[in-house]
Amino acid sequence: MRFLKLRTDHKRIRKDGTKYVTPLIVDSPRRFAPSSNRRETSLRRTQCQLISGAHDSGKSRWLTRLRDNRHAIWGRKPQPILLEGLMPLSSWIEVKGIAEWHAHFTKDDANATPWAKLNLQLKADLLADYLLDTQAMLFIDDAHKLTGRKAQIARKCMLSAKLWLITTSEEGRLPPSIRPIIERRDPQRINLQSDVSYDTTKAFIWFMVAMCMVAGAWEVGAVIGGLQMLGRGRRSTRAD
């Protein structure tokens, strides 16, 4: 099993009085295993992070813990941006202090529109400018769910952010527009395992079809295979 450990360094203190926290990736053969059987790997602070894992593997929990302890890990930085793939676009622009930043960012433009009067699309487009100007951190949860306009905004934010942390179910399921950025930045890749059981009905049915064919009951195998194909049609329900 693999879990995240936040180790506090009591001998090192930052200028603002906070203590250093080192995030560690701990690989253990089992739960409550002795320390001698555990292997600890440091999470690189200056490198982007790509956390992948199946459903209920804990990747969102990892991202939340790292985001909540960001000041102790990376030092004091402006308010980060959190893009959640399962949340609406309106929740992405709820960033503390972004209205004040926009007022300062457009102070030289006499015709600039205040933040409160901007529509949702214009506010979303300014997220990339906020990241580029403030060097704030970017957190993206469930990146494999990003499509269309959301994927476009996330791509612009990734190009502007100096440091980002992303969670996804599989790297291959990321939007095609985001994959080249990840390859260029070469993030530290962390893969989490899940204990959730998966449905093996499909493999079992095709095994039955093969057995029917071998036994000579090809009519029965054809019926079972046909029903399976009908159940995998374009309008059929699929698990994520």
N, C-alpha and C positions, 0 to 999 in steps of 0.2 A: 504494500500500500504506500501511497505517496501523500504527504500533507505539508502544509505551510507552517513554518515556525518563525516567529518574530523574536529575535534575541536582542535584549537591551544591553548595550555596552555602558556599564556604570562608570567606566574610567574616562570616557570621552564625552565631552559636553560641548554643544554648539554655542555660538556667540549669543544667541537669544536665550540661553539657559536650558534648552531642551536637550535630552540625551539622544545619542545615536541608537538607532534600531537597525539591525541587520536582518533582512529576510533570508531564510534558509529553506531550501527544498529538501525535505527529509524523505528518504526511501527506507522503508522498514519491511521486514519479511512478514510481520504480523502486527496486530494491535498490541500495545503495551510490551513490545519487545525491548530487551535491554539496550542501553546506549551503545554497547560494543558491537551490536549487530546492525546498527543504523548507519546509513551513509548520508552525509549532509553536503549539499551543493549550494554555494552562494548564488543568490539572484543578483545579477549584475545591474547596478544602479544606472550606469550610463548607457545601457543598451535597451532597445525596445523589447517588449515581451509579447509572445504569442502563446496563449494558453489554450490548448485543445483538449477535448474530452467528450464522451458520449453524454446522453441525458442523465442528470442527477450524479455527475461525477464530481461536482463541487467547484467548477470553474467560476461560476458567478460569485460564489462565496469567497474564493481567492481574490477576485477583483475587488469586491467590497472591502475586504480586510486591508488590501494594499492601498485602496483609496482612502480609507478612514485613517490610516497611519502614514499618509504620504509626507507630512511635515517631519516626522521623526526619521523617515527613511531617506527622503530626497532633499530635505530642508524646506524652508519657507518659500512657497511659490504662490502666484496668483491662483484664484479659484479655478479648478480644473473644469473641463467639459466632459460630461458623461452622455454618450450616445447609446441608447438601448434599442436593440433591433426589434423587440416586441412592444415597445412603447410608441405612442403617436409622435409626430414631428413637433407638436406643440410643447411636449415635455423636454425636448432637446434644448430649447432656448431659455429655459428657466435656470439661468446662471447668475449667482449672486454677484452684484457689482458690475454687471455688463452694461447697464444703462449709464452708469457714471463713466465707464471706459468709452462708450460710444460718444458721450458728450465731449470728452477730452480729445478723442480721435478726430472728431469733425469740428473742432473749435475754430479752425481757420476757414471753414466753408460757411459763408453767410446764408446760403440756401439749404443747408443741411436739415433734414427732417429729424425731429426728436425720436428717440428709441420707442417711446410709448405709442407714437403714431405710425410706426412702420408696420406693414403687414407681415404675416407669418413667413412668407417666402423670402422677403428681404432680410428679416432677422436671421433666418437660417443661413443665408449667404454670407452674413457678417461673422459667423462663427470661425471661419478660416482666418479672417483678418484679425480677430481677437487672439487666436492662438499664435499667429505670426508676430503680432505686436507685443504681447505679454510673455511669450515663451511658456505659457501654461501647459500643463500635462493634459493628455487626451486619453480617455477611457472609453472603450467600445465593448459592449456586452452583446453576445449572440450575433456576431458579425455575419454569420451564414444566413441570417434572416433579412439582410439588407437587400432591397431591390429598388429599381427605378430611381426616383428622386432622392430617397434616403441614401442609397448607395453613392449617388453623385456627391451629396453633401459630405458624407463620410470620407470619400476619396480626397476632396479638397481639404478637409481638416487634417487628414494624415499627411498630406504634402506640406502643410503649414506647421504642424507640430514637430517640435524637436524630440519629444519623447512620448511614445504612446504604448498602451497596454491593451491587448485585444483578446477576447475569448471567442471561440468558435467550436462547433462540434467536430469538424474535420477541415484541414487546410484546403483540401480539394473542393469543398463546398462553398468557399468564399466567392464573392462576385468576381467575374473576370477583370473588372476595372481596378480591383484592389490588389489582386495577386502580384502584379509587377512591382507595386510599391513595397510589398512585403519582401519580395526577393531582393530588391535593391538595398533595403535597410538591413537585411540579414538579422532578424531578431533572435533573441534567446528563446528556443522552442521548449515548451513544457507540455508533456502529454499526461493526462490524468485518466485513470481507469475507473470504470463504473461497475457496481455490483448488481445493477438492474438486469433482470432476465429479459431475453428477447424472444420473440415469436419465431419458432422454427417450423411452423405449419407448412410453409411453402416447400421447404426442402423435403419434408416428410411426404407430401403429396406427390412430388415428382419421383421420389423413391418408390412409392406405390405404383406409379405409372410404369416405371422401368421393370419392376417385378412382374407386373401383369403382362408386359410384352415378352419377358423371358419365359413366363409360364405358358404362353400361347393364348392367353385371354386378351388379345389385342383390342377387342371391342370394348371391354371394361376399361382398359387403359386409355383408349381414345375418349371415352365419355368423361372419365375423371380429369384428363388433361384439358378437354374442352371446357369443362366447368371452371377449372382453375384459370384458364385464359380469359373467360368471361368475367371472372372476379377481379382481374387485373386490367380492366378496360380504362378508358380515359376518364370516365365519370365515376369510377369506383373510389371508395374511401381508402386512403393509405395512411399508415402511421408515419410520423415524422422521424 
